């Protein structure tokens, strides 16, 4: 009915079951969450063998350990070898046993990133750690064929050659240094698309306003919206919302709250992500279109962001040319985390006359923005002379999606 988790907080069966039931009532999927290679110090009593662990030496004298402060934690974490078949069968069986009690839809597997050291199995063989992830995930799918699977690629560790090739349902990337700029978020999503042959979409776990999340306060709306504009426009999604928005990797941390204004904006941003998912997420090819603002309302620059400029990145989806305008014109930083919550709100730009180099005959031009009129699309007048398409962008706050058909 209750137990102490690793941080010595009491968890209750009833609470977990209620969470799952509530999520299912909203047609949401629920995933259990666990390390792929973690065992506590008393694991031997539960049947975990010394032969299953990873060691820092060839003679299996020193187990690889993730040390945790005690208190509050009840144990260090001892790392097993994810490719050890006996360990795979053991943790798979334990997970299936948990699923008999808790009706989770799947299993989210966590790692801790690059250990940056030589690790050995019990026999003294050097372990290629990221290479073990694929066999582990294949084993979980074989043992639980009806369950969804996802694995956290911490700073993309193991993603390219192992996780993206395994039977996961989407690609999950927890973003840390050195990937601190908006251009890095875009690159990660594009990497994941490429590595999965455009078959698996990306969810980025990216914590906002990190430095101020140690104390009570408020999320900074401009920082949050800029980051979501970049992630969404490149076809990714952002793990950030639950009972509260996430500011730290310790999910119960709820020091920072959303202002009422940010809360309203988030609803529209997620409506926008869902409503235009075919244009945002269903393939296409990123490209660069030559653009010019002829009445000097804004300076334009192709992606990645440049100081004093509105960033524009193009994408061809079928017969549609999409142009994403992101207003970094008065941004004070291109660091997506906005760690101290100091990113200023952009100045709204109105009635910017744009010339675009479009060689095909245009039948329609329209624009939609999560910042304007709840994301409802607005058809624009245009002229086309040869390959020069001219139109007026009525308003740009954070992010406009312009579509040329």
ABEGO torsion letter per residue (X at the ends): XBBBBAAGBBBBAAAAAAAAAAAAAAGBBBBBBBBAABBBAAAAAAGBBAAABBBABAAGABBBBBBBBOOABABBBBBBBAABAAAAAAAAAAAAAAAAABBBABBBBBBAEBAGBBBBBAAGBBBBAAAAAAAAAAAAAAABAABBBBBBBBGGBGAAAAAAABBBABBBBBBBOABABAAAAAAAAAAAAAAAGGABBBBBBBBBGAAAAABBEBBBAAAAAAAAAAAAAAGBBBBABBABBBABABAABAABBBBAAAAAAAAAAAAAAAAAAAAAABEEBBBBBBBBBAAGABBBBBOBBBBGBBBBBBBBBEABBBBBBBBAAABABABAAGAAGABBBBBBBBGBBBBBBBABBBABBBBBBAABGGGBBBBBBBBBBEABBBBBBABBBABBBBBBX
